Amino acid sequence: MQLLNGVGFARLENAIQAAGTRQQVIANNIANVDTPYFKRSNVSFETLLQNELNGGMPTLRGYRTDSRHFIIGSSGKVPEPKITVDDRTAMNNNLNNVDIDSEMSLLAENKLRYDSYIEQLNYQIKMKRVATEGR
């Protein structure tokens, strides 16, 4: 029985890690708002996860007893967050492309996203506890 090590928990764990990474990247962007020639970075995870989920997963999943068997259904693969640098744009005279207002709104959005991931994780743990303890 997979209580805490299923694909759903792996997705939530990677989403929480992506939100933490995004927090660090946005903080770095904000810290370098006046640094000449600095190029902002971005973290992409949710689109990678959505692409993985939309990959045409069949409804059935085969049980593999040997590593040489074909994989039938979802592989359970969870993408890792990807950091990209936007080096094609420039907003200021010093060729810096960090917009402080945009970064602050991204920071607020990331906090809401992180809070919702933690709330979902707590709810799933609570439901697993209720199911196993019977309370």
C-alpha positions, 0 to 999 in steps of 0.5 A: 500500500502506497500511503506516502510514496505514491505519484500524487505525493511525488508531484506535490513534493516536486511542486513544493520544491519548485515553489521554493526554487522559484522563491530563491530565483525571484529573490535573486532577481529582486536583489539584482534589480539595479545591477548592470547587465543582469538578466532575470531568471524564471522557474517553470514547473507547472507547464512541464507537469501539465504536459506530462499529465496530458501525454495521453495516459491510458486508463489502465496501468500494467503490473511489471514483475520484471524490469524487462517488461514493457511499461503499460500506462503512466510511468509515474514520472514527475518533472523537475523544476527548470530554471531559464534565463531571459537574455533576449530582453532589456528594460533599462539603460544598463541592459538589465531586464528586471521589472520590480513590479512584475517580480513582486507580483510573481512573488505574491503569486508564488506564495499563494501557490506554495500555500495551496500546495501545503494545504493540499499535502496536509489534506491528503495526509489527514485523509490517509490518517483518517483511513488508517486510524478509523477516526 
